[in-house]
Amino acid sequence: MAGTALRSLRAVESVRWICEAHFAGRYELEIVDIYQQPELAERDGIVAAPILLKIAPLPERRIAGDLLDADRILRGLNIPPATEAQR
């Protein structure tokens, strides 16, 4: 993420919701603010924000852009989107 703007905070909330809904108890989520922790962003090769980086299990995936779109994130992680009845 980049800073503490409302959109950044909403993106974090969206990703946390997805993780809890699909990986409850089986994930580790590290939030990196590229302004506050540039060394961590550099470590992971992050040059733009927002970006979601899935490291494990392989293959690694990078999802850049709108992290408020849960279906887009799920497609990027190769997870079938939930049906309306599941939401």
N, CA and C atoms as a LAMMPS dump frame, in Angstrom:
ITEM: TIMESTEP
0
ITEM: NUMBER OF ATOMS
261
ITEM: BOX BOUNDS ff ff ff
-5.0000000000000000e+02 5.0000000000000000e+02
-5.0000000000000000e+02 5.0000000000000000e+02
-5.0000000000000000e+02 5.0000000000000000e+02
ITEM: ATOMS id mol type element x y z
1 1 1 N 0.838 -1.17 0
2 1 2 C 0 0 0
3 1 3 C 0.878 1.227 0
4 2 1 N 0.267 2.344 -0.218
5 2 2 C 1.017 3.595 -0.267
6 2 3 C 0.305 4.612 0.614
7 3 1 N 0.779 4.74 1.838
8 3 2 C 0.197 5.715 2.752
9 3 3 C -1.064 5.218 3.443
10 4 1 N -1.72 6.151 4.117
11 4 2 C -2.889 5.801 4.923
12 4 3 C -4.18 6.397 4.371
13 5 1 N -4.227 6.634 3.079
14 5 2 C -5.433 7.153 2.454
15 5 3 C -6.566 6.137 2.614
16 6 1 N -7.793 6.614 2.594
17 6 2 C -8.951 5.757 2.77
18 6 3 C -8.953 4.604 1.766
19 7 1 N -8.607 4.871 0.53
20 7 2 C -8.587 3.81 -0.486
21 7 3 C -7.57 2.723 -0.131
22 8 1 N -6.422 3.101 0.394
23 8 2 C -5.42 2.113 0.815
24 8 3 C -5.952 1.267 1.959
25 9 1 N -6.58 1.904 2.915
26 9 2 C -7.125 1.18 4.069
27 9 3 C -8.245 0.236 3.635
28 10 1 N -9.067 0.66 2.689
29 10 2 C -10.142 -0.198 2.181
30 10 3 C -9.572 -1.387 1.415
31 11 1 N -8.476 -1.172 0.69
32 11 2 C -7.83 -2.264 -0.04
33 11 3 C -7.309 -3.316 0.935
34 12 1 N -6.701 -2.882 2.026
35 12 2 C -6.211 -3.805 3.046
36 12 3 C -7.373 -4.59 3.64
37 13 1 N -8.457 -3.906 3.939
38 13 2 C -9.646 -4.556 4.486
39 13 3 C -10.19 -5.603 3.505
40 14 1 N -10.226 -5.273 2.236
41 14 2 C -10.711 -6.192 1.215
42 14 3 C -9.841 -7.452 1.148
43 15 1 N -8.541 -7.283 1.148
44 15 2 C -7.625 -8.427 1.077
45 15 3 C -7.741 -9.274 2.339
46 16 1 N -7.868 -8.638 3.501
47 16 2 C -8.048 -9.408 4.746
48 16 3 C -9.331 -10.23 4.691
49 17 1 N -10.402 -9.64 4.184
50 17 2 C -11.675 -10.352 4.08
51 17 3 C -11.517 -11.585 3.188
52 18 1 N -10.858 -11.418 2.055
53 18 2 C -10.638 -12.536 1.135
54 18 3 C -9.822 -13.631 1.804
55 19 1 N -8.777 -13.24 2.5
56 19 2 C -7.933 -14.227 3.186
57 19 3 C -8.731 -14.999 4.232
58 20 1 N -9.518 -14.303 5.018
59 20 2 C -10.322 -14.962 6.051
60 20 3 C -11.387 -15.862 5.43
61 21 1 N -12.008 -15.405 4.363
62 21 2 C -13.075 -16.17 3.733
63 21 3 C -12.559 -17.441 3.057
64 22 1 N -11.334 -17.398 2.532
65 22 2 C -10.832 -18.519 1.742
66 22 3 C -9.665 -19.273 2.368
67 23 1 N -8.98 -18.647 3.329
68 23 2 C -7.778 -19.277 3.894
69 23 3 C -7.732 -19.183 5.418
70 24 1 N -8.866 -19.08 6.073
71 24 2 C -8.916 -18.872 7.529
72 24 3 C -7.934 -19.79 8.264
73 25 1 N -7.05 -19.167 9.024
74 25 2 C -6.072 -19.904 9.808
75 25 3 C -4.919 -20.479 9.002
76 26 1 N -4.887 -20.216 7.69
77 26 2 C -3.856 -20.81 6.836
78 26 3 C -3.111 -19.767 6.016
79 27 1 N -3.006 -18.558 6.527
80 27 2 C -2.323 -17.524 5.762
81 27 3 C -1.572 -16.582 6.698
82 28 1 N -0.597 -15.916 6.117
83 28 2 C 0.133 -14.854 6.801
84 28 3 C 0.082 -13.657 5.863
85 29 1 N -0.39 -12.552 6.38
86 29 2 C -0.537 -11.346 5.57
87 29 3 C 0.383 -10.273 6.129
88 30 1 N 1.283 -9.788 5.3
89 30 2 C 2.191 -8.712 5.688
90 30 3 C 1.825 -7.476 4.865
91 31 1 N 1.488 -6.404 5.566
92 31 2 C 1.139 -5.149 4.909
93 31 3 C 2.391 -4.275 4.881
94 32 1 N 2.776 -3.853 3.702
95 32 2 C 3.967 -3.017 3.548
96 32 3 C 3.542 -1.675 2.969
97 33 1 N 3.834 -0.615 3.692
98 33 2 C 3.615 0.745 3.195
99 33 3 C 4.91 1.156 2.506
100 34 1 N 4.854 1.333 1.201
101 34 2 C 6.09 1.607 0.459
102 34 3 C 6.731 2.93 0.842
103 35 1 N 5.952 3.833 1.453
104 35 2 C 6.526 5.095 1.916
105 35 3 C 7.242 4.924 3.252
106 36 1 N 6.666 4.122 4.133
107 36 2 C 7.234 3.932 5.469
108 36 3 C 8.303 2.839 5.518
109 37 1 N 8.211 1.857 4.597
110 37 2 C 9.127 0.717 4.621
111 37 3 C 9.686 0.437 3.214
112 38 1 N 10.366 1.397 2.625
113 38 2 C 10.847 1.199 1.256
114 38 3 C 11.796 0.014 1.111
115 39 1 N 12.515 -0.332 2.153
116 39 2 C 13.441 -1.462 2.068
117 39 3 C 12.69 -2.783 1.893
118 40 1 N 11.514 -2.908 2.507
119 40 2 C 10.72 -4.128 2.341
120 40 3 C 10.129 -4.195 0.939
121 41 1 N 9.683 -3.065 0.435
122 41 2 C 9.17 -3.022 -0.934
123 41 3 C 10.277 -3.409 -1.917
124 42 1 N 11.466 -2.9 -1.695
125 42 2 C 12.603 -3.223 -2.562
126 42 3 C 12.948 -4.708 -2.466
127 43 1 N 12.903 -5.261 -1.261
128 43 2 C 13.201 -6.68 -1.039
129 43 3 C 12.316 -7.568 -1.914
130 44 1 N 11.036 -7.179 -2.044
131 44 2 C 10.082 -7.977 -2.799
132 44 3 C 9.908 -7.51 -4.24
133 45 1 N 10.711 -6.545 -4.666
134 45 2 C 10.644 -6.066 -6.041
135 45 3 C 9.373 -5.301 -6.349
136 46 1 N 8.815 -4.639 -5.359
137 46 2 C 7.589 -3.862 -5.542
138 46 3 C 7.966 -2.445 -5.937
139 47 1 N 7.486 -2.035 -7.094
140 47 2 C 7.806 -0.695 -7.587
141 47 3 C 6.574 0.185 -7.721
142 48 1 N 5.39 -0.411 -7.554
143 48 2 C 4.144 0.348 -7.651
144 48 3 C 3.16 -0.18 -6.61
145 49 1 N 2.226 0.65 -6.243
146 49 2 C 1.215 0.247 -5.269
147 49 3 C -0.146 0.705 -5.763
148 50 1 N -1.191 0.013 -5.44
149 50 2 C -1.205 -1.18 -4.588
150 50 3 C -0.866 -2.428 -5.39
151 51 1 N -0.314 -3.407 -4.677
152 51 2 C -0.018 -4.708 -5.273
153 51 3 C -0.175 -5.775 -4.203
154 52 1 N -0.734 -6.888 -4.596
155 52 2 C -0.842 -8.047 -3.717
156 52 3 C 0.148 -9.07 -4.24
157 53 1 N 1.03 -9.503 -3.382
158 53 2 C 2.061 -10.466 -3.746
159 53 3 C 1.811 -11.754 -2.978
160 54 1 N 1.519 -12.832 -3.697
161 54 2 C 1.344 -14.15 -3.078
162 54 3 C 2.643 -14.907 -3.315
163 55 1 N 3.302 -15.254 -2.223
164 55 2 C 4.608 -15.894 -2.325
165 55 3 C 4.502 -17.417 -2.288
166 56 1 N 3.666 -17.937 -1.413
167 56 2 C 3.532 -19.385 -1.271
168 56 3 C 2.071 -19.73 -1.087
169 57 1 N 1.663 -20.888 -1.524
170 57 2 C 2.462 -21.843 -2.282
171 57 3 C 2.713 -21.34 -3.705
172 58 1 N 3.749 -21.898 -4.296
173 58 2 C 4.084 -21.534 -5.665
174 58 3 C 2.951 -21.928 -6.592
175 59 1 N 2.746 -21.279 -7.691
176 59 2 C 3.582 -20.222 -8.239
177 59 3 C 3.288 -18.873 -7.572
178 60 1 N 4.321 -18.038 -7.521
179 60 2 C 4.154 -16.679 -7.012
180 60 3 C 3.208 -15.935 -7.939
181 61 1 N 2.377 -15.085 -7.358
182 61 2 C 1.457 -14.271 -8.159
183 61 3 C 1.509 -12.837 -7.672
184 62 1 N 1.382 -11.91 -8.617
185 62 2 C 1.337 -10.476 -8.318
186 62 3 C 0.061 -9.921 -8.93
187 63 1 N -0.726 -9.261 -8.09
188 63 2 C -1.967 -8.655 -8.555
189 63 3 C -1.859 -7.169 -8.256
190 64 1 N -1.772 -6.38 -9.305
191 64 2 C -1.603 -4.934 -9.16
192 64 3 C -2.885 -4.223 -9.524
193 65 1 N -3.067 -3.06 -8.945
194 65 2 C -4.221 -2.241 -9.3
195 65 3 C -5.307 -2.292 -8.254
196 66 1 N -6.546 -2.35 -8.716
197 66 2 C -7.713 -2.26 -7.847
198 66 3 C -7.827 -3.481 -6.94
199 67 1 N -7.488 -3.327 -5.667
200 67 2 C -7.599 -4.423 -4.714
201 67 3 C -8.932 -4.389 -3.973
202 68 1 N -9.87 -3.579 -4.443
203 68 2 C -11.209 -3.556 -3.868
204 68 3 C -12.134 -4.522 -4.605
205 69 1 N -11.714 -5.018 -5.739
206 69 2 C -12.512 -5.922 -6.558
207 69 3 C -12.183 -7.371 -6.175
208 70 1 N -12.991 -7.938 -5.28
209 70 2 C -12.726 -9.274 -4.743
210 70 3 C -12.706 -10.334 -5.846
211 71 1 N -13.635 -10.268 -6.798
212 71 2 C -13.654 -11.268 -7.866
213 71 3 C -12.377 -11.219 -8.695
214 72 1 N -11.884 -10.036 -8.963
215 72 2 C -10.634 -9.875 -9.731
216 72 3 C -9.457 -10.478 -8.965
217 73 1 N -9.411 -10.242 -7.665
218 73 2 C -8.328 -10.8 -6.835
219 73 3 C -8.407 -12.318 -6.828
220 74 1 N -9.614 -12.842 -6.649
221 74 2 C -9.781 -14.3 -6.63
222 74 3 C -9.357 -14.919 -7.959
223 75 1 N -9.726 -14.297 -9.072
224 75 2 C -9.285 -14.804 -10.378
225 75 3 C -7.761 -14.778 -10.466
226 76 1 N -7.148 -13.701 -9.965
227 76 2 C -5.69 -13.59 -9.989
228 76 3 C -5.01 -14.647 -9.141
229 77 1 N -5.698 -15.103 -8.101
230 77 2 C -5.159 -16.158 -7.234
231 77 3 C -5.594 -17.544 -7.69
232 78 1 N -6.327 -17.584 -8.82
233 78 2 C -6.833 -18.829 -9.383
234 78 3 C -7.815 -19.528 -8.441
235 79 1 N -8.68 -18.741 -7.808
236 79 2 C -9.719 -19.239 -6.909
237 79 3 C -11.07 -18.864 -7.533
238 80 1 N -11.965 -19.83 -7.688
239 80 2 C -13.261 -19.485 -8.266
240 80 3 C -13.987 -18.462 -7.396
241 81 1 N -14.519 -17.395 -7.992
242 81 2 C -15.262 -16.391 -7.218
243 81 3 C -16.481 -17.02 -6.56
244 82 1 N -16.854 -16.485 -5.407
245 82 2 C -18.018 -16.977 -4.68
246 82 3 C -19.287 -16.618 -5.454
247 83 1 N -20.281 -17.461 -5.347
248 83 2 C -21.572 -17.143 -5.938
249 83 3 C -22.273 -16.165 -5.008
250 84 1 N -23.324 -15.537 -5.478
251 84 2 C -24.08 -14.585 -4.646
252 84 3 C -24.562 -15.242 -3.372
253 85 1 N -24.953 -16.509 -3.436
254 85 2 C -25.463 -17.209 -2.259
255 85 3 C -24.38 -17.433 -1.21
256 86 1 N -23.11 -17.492 -1.628
257 86 2 C -22.001 -17.724 -0.705
258 86 3 C -21.526 -16.446 -0.035
259 87 1 N -21.919 -15.278 -0.545
260 87 2 C -21.404 -14.022 -0.009
261 87 3 C -22.122 -13.592 1.218
